[in-house]
Amino acid sequence: MCNWNTYTFDCGCMSMDLRSRCQRKLADDELDPCFWMQRVSDKWRFHQQRMCDACNYRLMHGEWSEIGARAHEIARLMARARQLG
């Protein structure tokens, strides 16, 4: 099974990065995407304690609409609640 690192941000966004490939993926590099089992372990979840680059850019350049800003705030609060809970 392929293993993944998961990165969460204060803004509520998440990104994933391939940690290690399964044996089938190693044997057949043309196998993309891998349709076999995928795994994300709790010990491979890393909180970055900052906003993601895309949200930080939007915030710095004033590209948030009123609805977008409110949605972002709700997502940020929900992400913070998951960390504390």
Buried (B, 14 or more C-beta within 10 A) or exposed (E): BBBBBBBBBBBBBBEEEEBEBBEEBEEEEEBEEBEEEBEBEEEBEEBBEEBBEEBBEBBEEEEBEEEEBEEBEEBBEEBEEEEEE
